[in-house]
């Protein structure tokens, strides 16, 4: 059987998981974790496909001795648990996101913000404390410390949950952290892609008036009629942007390439926040009066904590929120990557690993 075994940290709470849905790459068998790991096999593993690993710029952020296309955002079934595992049982449907390890001793770790730990271990293209590489969820099974595993609420489809473990929590976390979850707020979502479309859905479910901001009107009907956005702004429409000036409490900026910030800062009210979530390797620029004269903030947010991930999943279950996805099999991966680079997907590819019959 095509199998992967991984040890997130040297601890006593492993979980053995079998993936159901995820995005993946070819891997070899790994080191099996200690008694704190959870071993979960994914008979219907769903992996969720990002384009960022295929882009050359991304590697400037990583000190890698190897490059793989092993995916994160894995959903699967628990097959076996370590002796000290207390949160999970065999048969549970669970998920694993971008992070599988942290130091547990720093300020971020102590405050349930382990995604900001300087010693965090990525679930892919990273190295465990034992020196072995992390290779993501493209596998028949994987072992992860229980701290980095979340229960999937009953009734939520695995293929729908996989993208929420990244795109969903990436939007939920800054809204939660900056106190922007109350109803009646006016928010902007800059960029309507995988993260942006979940931004619209989650913000609307919180009772916000949501404006989608895009570089063209190509997605206007989609944003207003399919996703439920209240308004749609084209950033090159000077008149429309002027009319919308000083109207938004926050903007979640999901754009992953260089873009000027001034046009969007002008849309913010007094004390408004421009929250960056896109990975950009080019310095961004703005003139300081755009920030000073409205006491505005430019800040950033990176995925979310395990606590926030659990909260987000429960919120999505309560509000019946799902992501817009296209489920594919493993033999479609190369085509999927080509389509991703052409922005030809609405809005996430999810790979059905179990249905790909890797063990045959």
Backbone torsions as a table, in degrees:
resi	resn	phi	psi	omega
1	UNK	NA	140.0	175.8
2	UNK	-66.8	115.5	-168.7
3	UNK	-137.4	147.6	175.7
4	UNK	-133.1	132.3	174.5
5	UNK	-124.8	130.4	-178.7
6	UNK	-135.6	149.4	177.7
7	UNK	-114.4	115.1	-175.8
8	UNK	-70.0	-47.9	178.9
9	UNK	-149.2	164.4	175.0
10	UNK	-81.2	94.8	-174.9
11	UNK	-148.4	-174.7	-174.6
12	UNK	-112.4	18.2	-178.5
13	UNK	-131.1	64.1	178.7
14	UNK	-81.5	153.0	174.0
15	UNK	-129.4	130.3	-179.4
16	UNK	-97.5	116.0	-171.7
17	UNK	-121.5	142.1	173.3
18	UNK	-106.3	115.3	-177.0
19	UNK	-63.8	146.9	174.4
20	UNK	-112.1	-53.7	-178.9
21	UNK	-132.4	135.8	-179.3
22	UNK	-172.0	-175.5	166.9
23	UNK	-117.9	142.8	-163.6
24	UNK	-141.8	175.8	171.4
25	UNK	-147.2	167.8	-178.4
26	UNK	-71.6	136.4	-176.6
27	UNK	-135.8	173.8	173.8
28	UNK	-117.6	173.6	-179.4
29	UNK	-73.2	143.8	-174.7
30	UNK	-113.3	179.4	174.7
31	UNK	-68.8	136.4	178.9
32	UNK	-89.1	137.4	-173.6
33	UNK	-72.6	179.0	-179.6
34	UNK	-85.0	-170.5	-171.6
35	UNK	-72.3	-1.9	177.1
36	UNK	-95.0	2.8	-175.8
37	UNK	-90.5	153.8	174.0
38	UNK	-108.6	124.1	-178.1
39	UNK	-99.4	112.1	179.7
40	UNK	-125.1	127.8	176.0
41	UNK	-90.5	151.0	-178.0
42	UNK	-116.3	84.8	179.9
43	UNK	-65.3	-22.3	175.0
44	UNK	-133.9	47.1	-176.0
45	UNK	-57.2	128.3	176.1
46	UNK	-112.0	122.6	174.5
47	UNK	-107.1	152.9	-173.8
48	UNK	-120.1	128.8	-167.5
49	UNK	-98.3	125.0	174.6
50	UNK	-104.2	153.5	172.8
51	UNK	-90.9	-16.7	-168.6
52	UNK	-61.0	-28.8	-179.2
53	UNK	-73.7	-18.5	179.9
54	UNK	-86.1	-9.4	-177.0
55	UNK	-91.3	134.9	-175.3
56	UNK	-59.9	-35.6	-174.7
57	UNK	-62.3	-28.7	-174.4
58	UNK	-61.3	-31.8	-175.5
59	UNK	-71.8	-14.4	176.4
60	UNK	-67.3	-17.2	-179.4
61	UNK	-93.6	-7.1	-173.4
62	UNK	-119.6	136.3	174.6
63	UNK	-96.3	79.1	-171.7
64	UNK	-104.5	140.5	170.7
65	UNK	-97.2	-2.2	-178.4
66	UNK	-151.8	157.5	177.0
67	UNK	-128.4	128.1	176.3
68	UNK	-134.0	166.3	172.7
69	UNK	-113.0	51.4	179.9
70	UNK	-90.6	130.4	-167.2
71	UNK	-95.6	162.0	175.6
72	UNK	-113.2	-175.3	-173.0
73	UNK	62.5	76.4	-175.9
74	UNK	-110.9	138.3	174.3
75	UNK	-125.6	131.2	-178.5
76	UNK	-161.9	-168.2	-174.8
77	UNK	-112.3	136.8	178.0
78	UNK	-73.6	125.9	178.6
79	UNK	-101.2	-31.8	-175.3
80	UNK	-157.2	148.3	179.4
81	UNK	-128.2	152.9	176.9
82	UNK	-73.5	168.4	-173.7
83	UNK	-64.9	-25.9	-178.7
84	UNK	-102.9	7.3	179.2
85	UNK	-71.6	127.6	-177.8
86	UNK	-119.2	-17.1	-172.9
87	UNK	-94.2	-14.1	-172.1
88	UNK	-136.5	153.7	176.8
89	UNK	-128.2	159.2	176.4
90	UNK	-58.0	133.3	-179.0
91	UNK	99.2	-14.9	177.7
92	UNK	-64.2	144.3	171.5
93	UNK	-93.9	123.1	-171.3
94	UNK	-134.5	170.5	179.4
95	UNK	-135.0	154.7	175.7
96	UNK	-132.6	134.6	-177.7
97	UNK	-102.8	-137.9	-173.4
98	UNK	-79.6	-22.7	-170.5
99	UNK	-117.2	135.2	177.8
100	UNK	-127.3	9.4	178.8
101	UNK	-167.5	156.0	176.1
102	UNK	-159.6	171.8	-174.9
103	UNK	-77.9	-26.8	179.1
104	UNK	68.8	9.6	-177.6
105	UNK	-124.7	-8.9	-175.7
106	UNK	-91.3	175.9	-179.3
107	UNK	-60.7	-46.7	177.1
108	UNK	-58.4	-43.0	-179.6
109	UNK	-65.0	-41.0	-178.9
110	UNK	-68.1	-20.3	-178.0
111	UNK	-108.9	22.0	179.3
112	UNK	59.7	39.3	174.3
113	UNK	-127.4	47.6	-172.6
114	UNK	-61.6	-17.6	178.4
115	UNK	-68.3	-14.4	177.5
116	UNK	-101.5	5.8	176.6
117	UNK	-63.1	132.5	-178.9
118	UNK	-70.7	-14.3	179.2
119	UNK	-111.9	22.6	178.8
120	UNK	-61.5	153.2	179.5
121	UNK	-115.0	119.2	178.2
122	UNK	-70.8	153.4	179.5
123	UNK	-75.9	-5.4	179.8
124	UNK	-150.5	148.9	176.9
125	UNK	56.4	37.9	178.2
126	UNK	-137.6	-173.4	-177.2
127	UNK	-130.9	131.6	175.7
128	UNK	-72.7	170.7	179.5
129	UNK	-65.1	-19.5	178.4
130	UNK	-89.6	4.1	176.9
131	UNK	90.8	-4.6	-179.4
132	UNK	-88.0	148.6	-176.9
133	UNK	-76.1	149.1	169.8
134	UNK	-88.5	138.8	-172.6
135	UNK	-128.4	16.2	173.2
136	UNK	76.6	-157.2	-171.1
137	UNK	-112.0	10.5	178.3
138	UNK	-79.1	88.8	-172.9
139	UNK	-171.7	170.6	174.3
140	UNK	-79.1	-26.3	-179.5
141	UNK	-158.1	162.5	176.1
142	UNK	-153.6	155.4	179.9
143	UNK	-117.0	128.2	-175.3
144	UNK	-138.2	141.9	175.3
145	UNK	-61.6	140.7	-173.5
146	UNK	-61.9	-22.5	178.9
147	UNK	-61.2	-28.7	-173.8
148	UNK	-106.9	22.7	177.3
149	UNK	-118.9	140.2	178.4
150	UNK	-122.7	143.5	173.2
151	UNK	-72.3	139.6	175.5
152	UNK	-92.9	122.9	-179.7
153	UNK	-54.7	140.5	-178.6
154	UNK	-57.8	135.9	177.2
155	UNK	96.1	-12.6	178.6
156	UNK	-85.2	129.9	-178.3
157	UNK	-70.8	132.7	-179.3
158	UNK	-54.1	-41.0	-177.8
159	UNK	-67.3	-24.7	177.2
160	UNK	-81.4	-32.2	-176.1
161	UNK	-73.4	-37.5	-173.9
162	UNK	-49.5	-50.5	179.4
163	UNK	-67.2	-26.6	-179.9
164	UNK	-65.3	-27.2	-178.4
165	UNK	-68.1	-12.1	173.7
166	UNK	-121.5	-68.0	-175.7
167	UNK	-61.3	-42.6	-178.3
168	UNK	-63.0	-50.3	-177.2
169	UNK	-73.4	-25.4	177.3
170	UNK	-62.8	-31.9	176.9
171	UNK	-86.6	-43.5	-176.2
172	UNK	-62.3	-41.3	-174.5
173	UNK	-59.3	-51.4	180.0
174	UNK	-66.6	-34.9	177.0
175	UNK	-62.7	-39.7	178.5
176	UNK	-69.6	-50.3	-174.2
177	UNK	-64.0	-40.9	-176.3
178	UNK	-90.0	12.3	176.1
179	UNK	67.4	39.2	-175.9
180	UNK	-112.6	33.1	-177.4
181	UNK	-100.7	-7.5	-178.6
182	UNK	-72.7	151.4	179.7
183	UNK	-71.5	158.3	176.4
184	UNK	91.6	-6.3	178.6
185	UNK	-75.7	157.7	176.7
186	UNK	-113.7	115.4	-175.5
187	UNK	-121.3	156.7	176.3
188	UNK	-118.9	141.8	173.6
189	UNK	-116.2	111.6	-178.5
190	UNK	-94.1	110.5	-177.6
191	UNK	98.1	120.0	-177.0
192	UNK	-110.5	79.4	176.9
193	UNK	-123.3	-145.2	-178.3
194	UNK	-61.7	-47.6	177.8
195	UNK	-74.8	-42.0	-176.5
196	UNK	-61.9	-41.8	-178.3
197	UNK	-67.2	-32.7	173.7
198	UNK	-73.0	-29.2	175.1
199	UNK	-60.8	-44.2	178.2
200	UNK	-60.9	-48.1	-175.6
201	UNK	-64.5	-45.3	-177.4
202	UNK	-69.3	-43.9	179.5
203	UNK	-63.2	-41.1	177.5
204	UNK	-63.0	-39.8	179.8
205	UNK	-66.3	-23.5	176.3
206	UNK	-84.0	-3.1	179.0
207	UNK	89.9	22.8	-179.3
208	UNK	-89.9	152.4	167.6
209	UNK	-85.0	118.2	-169.0
210	UNK	-113.2	127.7	175.1
211	UNK	-112.1	123.9	174.0
212	UNK	-88.5	132.9	179.6
213	UNK	-116.7	123.2	-176.0
214	UNK	-138.8	167.1	-178.2
215	UNK	-82.4	-12.3	178.1
216	UNK	-149.8	175.4	-179.7
217	UNK	-95.4	14.7	-176.5
218	UNK	-61.6	-31.5	-176.5
219	UNK	-106.4	16.3	-175.7
220	UNK	-62.5	-49.9	-179.5
221	UNK	-61.5	-41.9	178.8
222	UNK	-59.2	-47.6	-177.0
223	UNK	-64.6	-46.1	-173.9
224	UNK	-80.3	-42.6	-172.6
225	UNK	-93.5	-35.3	-177.1
226	UNK	-93.1	-38.0	-176.9
227	UNK	-98.1	-16.4	175.8
228	UNK	86.7	17.0	176.5
229	UNK	-62.8	153.7	-177.8
230	UNK	-88.3	-35.1	-178.5
231	UNK	-141.3	162.3	-179.8
232	UNK	-139.2	125.4	-179.9
233	UNK	-117.2	134.1	171.5
234	UNK	-97.2	121.5	-171.6
235	UNK	-62.3	-23.6	178.6
236	UNK	-86.5	-3.3	178.8
237	UNK	-86.7	93.1	-174.3
238	UNK	-58.3	-41.8	-178.6
239	UNK	-66.1	-44.2	179.2
240	UNK	-64.7	-40.9	178.7
241	UNK	-65.5	-37.6	178.6
242	UNK	-64.6	-42.4	179.4
243	UNK	-63.5	-30.1	-177.4
244	UNK	-90.5	2.2	-178.8
245	UNK	-58.4	143.1	174.5
246	UNK	60.1	39.0	-175.2
247	UNK	-121.4	-11.9	-172.2
248	UNK	-113.6	141.6	176.4
249	UNK	-79.3	-29.3	-179.7
250	UNK	-158.0	158.8	170.2
251	UNK	-132.7	127.1	171.2
252	UNK	-94.9	112.2	-175.4
253	UNK	-93.9	107.6	-177.4
254	UNK	-100.4	2.1	-173.4
255	UNK	-70.1	125.8	-175.7
256	UNK	-96.4	15.5	178.4
257	UNK	-129.9	165.5	-178.6
258	UNK	-57.2	137.5	175.4
259	UNK	-159.3	148.1	178.9
260	UNK	-68.2	146.0	-178.6
261	UNK	-95.6	-24.3	-174.7
262	UNK	-54.7	-43.8	-178.7
263	UNK	-58.7	-31.6	-176.4
264	UNK	-87.8	-32.6	174.3
265	UNK	-60.8	-33.5	-179.2
266	UNK	-67.8	-19.0	-179.8
267	UNK	-81.1	-14.6	-174.4
268	UNK	-82.9	145.3	173.5
269	UNK	-76.0	179.1	170.7
270	UNK	-54.7	131.9	-179.8
271	UNK	67.0	16.2	178.1
272	UNK	-69.8	158.4	-176.1
273	UNK	-122.8	131.5	170.6
274	UNK	-103.0	112.3	-172.2
275	UNK	-107.1	112.8	-177.8
276	UNK	-85.5	128.0	177.0
277	UNK	-126.5	-5.6	179.9
278	UNK	-90.8	139.6	178.8
279	UNK	-82.1	115.7	-176.7
280	UNK	-128.2	131.8	-177.7
281	UNK	-100.7	8.8	178.0
282	UNK	-110.4	133.9	179.4
283	UNK	-57.6	134.3	177.1
284	UNK	-92.0	151.8	-176.9
285	UNK	-129.7	150.5	173.5
286	UNK	-159.3	158.3	176.2
287	UNK	-91.0	133.8	-171.4
288	UNK	-59.5	-33.7	178.6
289	UNK	-59.0	-26.6	178.1
290	UNK	-61.8	-28.1	178.4
291	UNK	-92.8	-45.1	-174.2
292	UNK	-63.3	-41.9	-171.8
293	UNK	-78.9	0.7	173.9
294	UNK	-133.9	9.8	-177.2
295	UNK	48.6	44.0	-176.5
296	UNK	-89.2	161.6	-177.5
297	UNK	-124.3	138.1	168.0
298	UNK	-110.1	119.2	-176.3
299	UNK	-139.1	178.7	-179.6
300	UNK	-136.9	165.1	178.1
301	UNK	-149.8	141.2	-176.7
302	UNK	-122.1	119.6	-175.3
303	UNK	32.3	-124.2	178.7
304	UNK	-166.5	169.6	-180.0
305	UNK	-78.1	169.7	175.8
306	UNK	-63.2	-37.7	177.5
307	UNK	-62.4	-45.3	179.5
308	UNK	-67.2	-33.6	178.0
309	UNK	-62.5	-43.8	177.5
310	UNK	-63.6	-43.2	178.5
311	UNK	-61.5	-42.6	-178.7
312	UNK	-62.9	-43.5	179.7
313	UNK	-62.8	-41.8	178.2
314	UNK	-65.8	-37.4	177.7
315	UNK	-63.9	-46.2	-180.0
316	UNK	-64.3	-36.7	177.3
317	UNK	-65.2	-46.1	-179.3
318	UNK	-61.6	-40.4	-176.6
319	UNK	-92.0	0.5	-179.6
320	UNK	58.0	45.5	-179.6
321	UNK	-93.1	136.8	176.4
322	UNK	-132.5	161.2	176.3
323	UNK	-96.3	155.4	176.3
324	UNK	-88.7	118.1	-170.5
325	UNK	-135.3	166.9	170.0
326	UNK	-131.2	117.0	-178.7
327	UNK	-86.8	130.0	-179.2
328	UNK	-131.3	166.0	175.8
329	UNK	-98.1	170.0	-174.9
330	UNK	-63.1	-31.1	-178.4
331	UNK	-72.5	-2.3	179.6
332	UNK	-102.2	0.6	-172.0
333	UNK	-56.1	-47.6	-177.7
334	UNK	-61.0	-42.6	177.5
335	UNK	-65.2	-39.2	179.0
336	UNK	-61.6	-41.6	179.0
337	UNK	-64.8	-39.8	177.1
338	UNK	-63.5	-41.1	178.8
339	UNK	-68.4	-35.7	178.4
340	UNK	-61.0	-43.6	-178.5
341	UNK	-67.7	-19.1	176.5
342	UNK	-96.3	5.2	-177.9
343	UNK	60.0	35.7	-176.3
344	UNK	-103.9	60.0	174.4
345	UNK	-157.1	143.1	174.7
346	UNK	-126.3	106.6	-13.6
347	UNK	-120.5	-1.5	179.5
348	UNK	-145.5	139.0	167.3
349	UNK	-86.2	136.1	173.6
350	UNK	-123.6	128.5	-175.4
351	UNK	-96.7	124.5	177.4
352	UNK	-85.0	93.4	-176.9
353	UNK	-70.0	-44.6	-178.6
354	UNK	-62.2	-43.5	-179.2
355	UNK	-69.8	-12.5	178.8
356	UNK	-82.2	-8.3	175.1
357	UNK	53.1	58.4	-177.6
358	UNK	-67.6	-20.0	-175.9
359	UNK	-88.5	5.2	-179.0
360	UNK	-104.4	NA	NA
